Amino acid sequence: MLRFLVLFRRMLWVFQFTESRSEEISSPCDQYKKGITEILTSLRPQFLTEVPMKVLAINGSPHMDRGNTALILQPLLEGMKDAGAEVDLFYSRNLNIQPCIGDLSCWIKHPGECAQKDDMQILYPKFRAAEALVFASPVYYAGVTGSLKNLIDRMLPLHSFAQGKDVRRQKVVLVSTCAAWEMEMFKPLLVQFEAICPKTEDSPMQLAGALLRPHAHSLKPMLHGNSRPLAEDVLKAARQAGTELATENSISQKTLERVSQELMAKDAYEKAMQEWFLHPDDSM
Ligand SMILES: Cc1cc2nc3c(=O)[nH]c(=O)nc-3n(C[C@H](O)[C@H](O)[C@H](O)COP(=O)(O)O)c2cc1C
């Protein structure tokens, strides 16, 4: 098997090399080689020839690794790493990112360059190199957290006219959790991300999927109780989503629905939440 793979890879190299040297020649032999190259390229196993997908993930929850949002984000990123992706994770709470001052100098005076020199300067090269961006946030008043919104507004230099048509087209994944039982709570957030990532050909960002976890406060207690398999299935689905994105560039609807699946009846959840507000502890 290994021999076959090595041979396959060599064949690819040979054909790609001869093709790259024969741009101006177009004899029937060259055309034949070009055809073979196209067939081999379409057949190649991903892990043989492709560079790993670069992913930049931002967790906007002030609870960082301890929060509900991290419960979904972590397996998602693990799934991406399983599939060979290179993942960089930042927490907006830990970054010094000032709000955008709105002078548009990044579009007009110094296209592509932000006038403010703070931790966004660390992120700009990472944004430019990434093929996929993951934005994770709890729902805060129907939107993302303030620190994540500041960061998103500061992405403007990346989308200036100066980028022209050379701009890298990036996949975007949204991860969010909320306290409410209903999926409807995510609607405004989804509308915002669908607007940021329009389904047009020239859009620099494309929404690959949204991992939405309603009644998120049921997850932690369930992971430590009798209903563990159900809660674990949510985490497995999040991991699966990561693998799908890194290998297929998309996330299936089935996997997204597993992440959002109902974990308990609305009445039971709301009762448990009321109890918890009266006697708060680390369980939720
Ligand atoms: C300031 C604030 C605003 C919130 N707004 C909403 C809201 O509009 N809808 C909702 O369902 N939950 C809301 N929540 C609850 C969080 O979305 C929920 O607890 C989330 O799972 C927390 O994630 P984390 O543990 O990763 O921070 C809010 C919480 C805070 C602190």
The ligand as a Gaussian input file, in Angstrom:
#p B3LYP/6-31G(d) Opt

LIG

0 1
 C      -24.428000      39.973000      29.686000
 C      -25.090000      38.683000      29.337000
 C      -26.068000      38.675000      28.348000
 C      -26.687000      37.487000      27.995000
 N      -27.660000      37.515000      27.035000
 C      -28.307000      36.352000      26.706000
 C      -29.351000      36.364000      25.752000
 O      -29.693000      37.384000      25.146000
 N      -29.971000      35.162000      25.489000
 C      -29.620000      33.995000      26.117000
 O      -30.217000      32.976000      25.854000
 N      -28.591000      33.966000      27.014000
 C      -27.937000      35.108000      27.322000
 N      -26.901000      35.090000      28.233000
 C      -26.445000      33.763000      28.762000
 C      -25.229000      33.217000      28.035000
 O      -25.398000      33.279000      26.637000
 C      -24.992000      31.731000      28.412000
 O      -24.881000      31.649000      29.782000
 C      -23.774000      31.156000      27.727000
 O      -23.905000      29.760000      27.643000
 C      -22.488000      31.491000      28.460000
 O      -21.387000      30.970000      27.763000
 P      -19.936000      30.941000      28.409000
 O      -20.029000      30.046000      29.619000
 O      -19.045000      30.383000      27.358000
 O      -19.573000      32.333000      28.772000
 C      -26.299000      36.254000      28.621000
 C      -25.310000      36.288000      29.620000
 C      -24.714000      37.474000      29.979000
 C      -23.653000      37.467000      31.052000

